[in-house]
Amino acid sequence: MLAGDVRAVARAISLVEDRSPQAAPLLAALFPHAGRALVVGVTGPPGAGKSTLVDRLTAHLRRQGRSVGIIAVDPTSPYTGGAILGDRIRMQGHAVDGGVFIRSMATRGHLGGLAAATAHAISVLSASGKDVVLVETVGVGQGEVEIVGTVDVSLVVLVPGLGDEVQALKAGIMEIADVFVVNKADREGVDRLVSEIRSMLSMAGPEAERPEIVKTVATDDVGVDALLAAVESSMAKLFASEAATRACNKALQIHGGYGYTREFHVERHLRDAKLCEIGEGTSEVQRIVIAKQILTG
């Protein structure tokens, strides 16, 4: 599996998803090899174009020579217990690409926008050698924020025309973004939405620390390069000690407040804890180096 064998990776994810007795020793064996991938979360309301955006991001990453793992989470019906798992339909162009692994997961009743086994699946994909792991949540509202403690960079995808004024003022999902993506930017009302997001961010601290806002039209492959640049920029900010500590505190606060600590991805939890331990007496250069080592494994 460490060599990236597709069948082995698929079986490993199935074991952790089904809570097999073999899952715990498997994850323990994979632990030293995980944590090296850049993990990017893509979340937002239903119909925002998350799947198409993930598809375009994957295409750009593959042109850069990076291998990609995709976890697409779909909601489970409360009546039948089934899930359509249809997100991968928009990613069929990568189905025969050996450098891309796509896994659909059902929430199985788990709240927060992810499946219970998503964090463990990320570990499996990272250990298999994937350079980037993209995690697409279910269509979310204001309260599904589990993604923030599971990924390195959170992309919140919004579109014009979904109650802009109200959405921009609500707490929860609007507070977890590392990058705001205004998709379907060829629609009327896009500038208004961007202005409302900027207005909200004006109360969120110094301008240099505010999330970037990127306009995209995923169906036409417009703005995807700028989005990838914003992701890289967000990761660079994490290498600064203060930003890394704030990211750690935000993750621990969210997970503690919503009761997700038990399901928290063990490796990332340990990294966050280490980041919190970087004290004030440590020089700026030392803290940046330590943060970079922790974040990159």
GIGI-V426820 format. One record per backbone hydrogen bond with DSSP energy under -1.0 kcal/mol. CO is the residue of the C=O (numbers start at 1). NH is the residue of the N-H. If there is no record, write none. Layout:
co:CO nh:NH
co:CO nh:NH
This chain:
co:1 nh:4
co:5 nh:9
co:6 nh:10
co:7 nh:11
co:8 nh:12
co:9 nh:13
co:10 nh:14
co:11 nh:15
co:12 nh:16
co:13 nh:17
co:14 nh:18
co:15 nh:20
co:20 nh:23
co:22 nh:26
co:23 nh:27
co:24 nh:28
co:25 nh:29
co:26 nh:30
co:27 nh:31
co:30 nh:33
co:31 nh:34
co:38 nh:133
co:39 nh:152
co:39 nh:153
co:40 nh:135
co:41 nh:155
co:42 nh:137
co:43 nh:157
co:44 nh:140
co:45 nh:48
co:49 nh:53
co:50 nh:54
co:51 nh:55
co:52 nh:56
co:53 nh:57
co:54 nh:58
co:55 nh:59
co:56 nh:60
co:57 nh:61
co:58 nh:62
co:59 nh:63
co:60 nh:64
co:61 nh:66
co:62 nh:65
co:67 nh:132
co:68 nh:101
co:69 nh:134
co:70 nh:103
co:71 nh:136
co:72 nh:105
co:74 nh:107
co:77 nh:81
co:82 nh:77
co:86 nh:89
co:87 nh:90
co:88 nh:91
co:91 nh:94
co:92 nh:95
co:94 nh:97
co:97 nh:100
co:99 nh:68
co:101 nh:70
co:103 nh:72
co:105 nh:74
co:107 nh:110
co:112 nh:146
co:113 nh:138
co:115 nh:118
co:117 nh:121
co:118 nh:122
co:119 nh:123
co:120 nh:124
co:121 nh:125
co:122 nh:126
co:123 nh:127
co:124 nh:128
co:125 nh:130
co:126 nh:129
co:131 nh:38
co:132 nh:69
co:133 nh:40
co:134 nh:71
co:135 nh:42
co:136 nh:73
co:143 nh:145
co:145 nh:148
co:146 nh:149
co:147 nh:150
co:147 nh:151
co:153 nh:41
co:154 nh:178
co:154 nh:179
co:155 nh:43
co:156 nh:181
co:158 nh:183
co:163 nh:167
co:164 nh:168
co:166 nh:169
co:172 nh:175
co:173 nh:176
co:179 nh:156
co:180 nh:214
co:181 nh:158
co:181 nh:183
co:182 nh:216
co:184 nh:187
co:187 nh:190
co:189 nh:193
co:190 nh:194
co:191 nh:195
co:192 nh:196
co:193 nh:197
co:194 nh:198
co:195 nh:199
co:196 nh:200
co:197 nh:201
co:198 nh:202
co:200 nh:203
co:201 nh:204
co:206 nh:209
co:207 nh:210
co:212 nh:180
co:214 nh:182
co:216 nh:185
co:217 nh:220
co:217 nh:222
co:218 nh:221
co:222 nh:217
co:223 nh:227
co:224 nh:228
co:225 nh:229
co:226 nh:230
co:227 nh:231
co:228 nh:232
co:229 nh:233
co:230 nh:234
co:231 nh:235
co:232 nh:236
co:233 nh:237
co:234 nh:238
co:237 nh:240
co:240 nh:244
co:241 nh:245
co:242 nh:246
co:243 nh:247
co:244 nh:248
co:245 nh:249
co:246 nh:250
co:247 nh:251
co:248 nh:252
co:249 nh:253
co:250 nh:254
co:251 nh:255
co:252 nh:256
co:253 nh:257
co:254 nh:258
co:255 nh:260
co:261 nh:264
co:265 nh:269
co:266 nh:270
co:267 nh:271
co:268 nh:272
co:269 nh:273
co:270 nh:274
co:271 nh:275
co:272 nh:276
co:273 nh:277
co:275 nh:278
co:279 nh:282
co:283 nh:287
co:284 nh:288
co:285 nh:289
co:286 nh:290
co:287 nh:291
co:288 nh:292
co:289 nh:293
co:290 nh:294
co:291 nh:295
co:292 nh:296
